[in-house]
Amino acid sequence: MSSTTQTRHDLHGRYPEARSVEDFQRNLAAVHTRIKAACCRAGRDPASVRLLPVSKTKPEPSLRLAYAAGCRTLGENKPQEACRKWEAMQDLTDLHWSVIGHLQTNKARLVARFASEFQALDSLHVAEALDRRLQIEGRGLDVFVQVNTSGEASKYGLTPEEVPAFLQALPVFSALRVRGLMTLALFSSEAERVRQCFVRLRALRDRLRQCAPAGIGLDELSMGMSGDFEIAIEEGATVVRVGQAIFGARAMPDGHYWPGEPKLEES
Ligand SMILES: *Cc1c(COP(=O)(O)O)cnc(C)c1O
């Protein structure tokens, strides 16, 4: 694919705060334009890429503006924060929640209550806890298996080698609808190293397709965020998770997610 596409991590922390419905509409339009351009370069149909707006750390009024601008699913990385926002916005009956961050077993109960999607599955304990609660609630949940494609000493995500056996163990959890794989690329301005993370996820998915158990879907590849989603789309992303380019820069550092990046402090 086009190897000239650069990351936009230089913009990280510089997107202006969206403060009105018009701001959100403009930002969403700009992101959709970037998505279309990347699809065009890759010979892909823009309808094959879903934009997941990520509202983590942003306050409720900001989420309501995003809703007014047309967002119907919001991504949150912390289960408690997400649950709090869900409770406060129950009046928006067609607003759905995607939990995109690491989950501890003892928080599975929360997520089973309100989430329609969970993108960071990386342990059988969590799968079991989610499934048990979902069965009680009579709900199902779309899930993505999180893979660590950067090789960083990140705590989160399975290594690519662990994924085949993990998938074999998932069909017993009948409330979990496995849709595909998710990854966070290396947080780097070196576009080729970022691209390799996305290539690794797609290649893994393509290999796993031959041997995945019945009922385990691998159509979806959730990869790419504000700084690198064009590259992810060029490499096959079907879901891009975009926060700052829609909501504006976050005040808090993201070092937590990118342990390899010395410039970003631990949050
Ligand atoms: C915060 C976050 C994103 C979005 O990052 P932006 O830089 O705001 O676009 C994507 N994925 C995950 C897992 C995140 O935690």
The ligand as an SDF file (V2000), in Angstrom:
LIG
                    3D

 15 15  0  0  0  0  0  0  0  0999 V2000
   -7.9690    6.8710   23.4280 C   0  0  0  0  0  0  0  0  0  0  0  0
   -8.0150    5.6880   22.5520 C   0  0  0  0  0  0  0  0  0  0  0  0
   -8.1850    5.8330   21.1610 C   0  0  0  0  0  0  0  0  0  0  0  0
   -8.3570    7.1690   20.4780 C   0  0  0  0  0  0  0  0  0  0  0  0
   -7.1830    7.9330   20.5150 O   0  0  0  0  0  0  0  0  0  0  0  0
   -7.1700    9.4210   19.8780 P   0  0  0  0  0  0  0  0  0  0  0  0
   -5.7530    9.8120   19.8660 O   0  0  0  0  0  0  0  0  0  0  0  0
   -7.9930   10.2480   20.7940 O   0  0  0  0  0  0  0  0  0  0  0  0
   -7.7930    9.3180   18.5380 O   0  0  0  0  0  0  0  0  0  0  0  0
   -8.2190    4.6760   20.4040 C   0  0  0  0  0  0  0  0  0  0  0  0
   -8.1250    3.4580   20.9660 N   0  0  0  0  0  0  0  0  0  0  0  0
   -7.9610    3.2890   22.2800 C   0  0  0  0  0  0  0  0  0  0  0  0
   -7.8640    1.9030   22.8290 C   0  0  0  0  0  0  0  0  0  0  0  0
   -7.8970    4.3860   23.1160 C   0  0  0  0  0  0  0  0  0  0  0  0
   -7.7500    4.2070   24.4440 O   0  0  0  0  0  0  0  0  0  0  0  0
  1  2  1  0
  2  3  1  0
  2 14  2  0
  3  4  1  0
  3 10  2  0
  4  5  1  0
  5  6  1  0
  6  7  2  0
  6  8  1  0
  6  9  1  0
 10 11  1  0
 11 12  2  0
 12 13  1  0
 12 14  1  0
 14 15  1  0
M  END
$$$$
